[in-house]
Amino acid sequence: MGLLSVGINEIIAVTKDNAAPIGIILREGQCPKMILFKGSKTEENIRKYGWVTANFVSKASLYARYAFGDVRGDELTAEGDMQRLTEADAWIGFTAEVVNETEQTYLVDLTPVSETVLTPGIRRVNRGFDAVIDATVHATRYVFNHSAELRERICYDFELIRKCGGEDELAAKKLLEDATEIHL
Ligand SMILES: Cc1cc2nc3c(=O)[nH]c(=O)nc-3n(C[C@H](O)[C@H](O)[C@H](O)COP(=O)(O)O)c2cc1C
């Protein structure tokens, strides 16, 4: 697959009327996979409808928004039986099957059915953008366990966002401050 690279690809996963940031794991010689924590809407929808789209976006704030908030109907575009983010720069359609289960997670195998680039271009290297993604991952866990270690990492990321980010990254920081109640 051209759009995915080996390793973990942090995309916005759209399932029926839902969006959430999720990692797609790609290893040499294997199909793409997701590991989904039980209890998420993404997990429920994949088991119910059997499809997911991977959306590549260039706005960091979308990771924070969809980790903590719902997607609006007008932010989604129908593509056959599937949906994608209207703002996606590119998207991959997958059929998805739960193939294994642990106490806390489902392992999902993905089969690509389409790959579309809508806005070709480059994403510039920006530590503020990357820090939003990192802070959002930590924040999704922090809101459940209030771990001091995660708090420290989130504060470090907030400082990077402040120094290196642009308007969109600063908007994401505000959203994450409200979600975590960590205000620098
Ligand atoms: C960059 C990023 C990657 C994430 N990857 C995963 C993942 O691979 N599996 C997972 O279960 N949750 C992952 N999460 C957390 C989910 O996005 C989060 O739990 C979300 O609230 C689930 O939303 P849903 O209930 O609408 O599916 C990730 C979060 C971020 C910010």
The ligand as a Gaussian input file, in Angstrom:
#p B3LYP/6-31G(d) Opt

LIG

0 1
 C       -2.694000       9.327000      17.809000
 C       -3.650000       8.430000      18.552000
 C       -3.638000       7.068000      18.311000
 C       -4.525000       6.215000      18.978000
 N       -4.485000       4.883000      18.691000
 C       -5.391000       4.046000      19.259000
 C       -5.382000       2.651000      18.916000
 O       -4.566000       2.174000      18.112000
 N       -6.325000       1.859000      19.502000
 C       -7.251000       2.365000      20.379000
 O       -8.095000       1.591000      20.862000
 N       -7.266000       3.687000      20.738000
 C       -6.358000       4.533000      20.194000
 N       -6.362000       5.874000      20.531000
 C       -7.339000       6.362000      21.504000
 C       -8.700000       6.596000      20.865000
 O       -8.623000       7.571000      19.824000
 C       -9.677000       7.149000      21.941000
 O       -9.846000       6.167000      22.936000
 C      -11.013000       7.578000      21.371000
 O      -11.730000       8.253000      22.367000
 C      -11.870000       6.414000      20.887000
 O      -13.034000       6.985000      20.289000
 P      -14.321000       6.126000      19.855000
 O      -14.995000       5.652000      21.112000
 O      -15.157000       7.134000      19.073000
 O      -13.831000       4.983000      18.991000
 C       -5.457000       6.741000      19.901000
 C       -5.459000       8.117000      20.155000
 C       -4.559000       8.960000      19.493000
 C       -4.586000      10.422000      19.769000

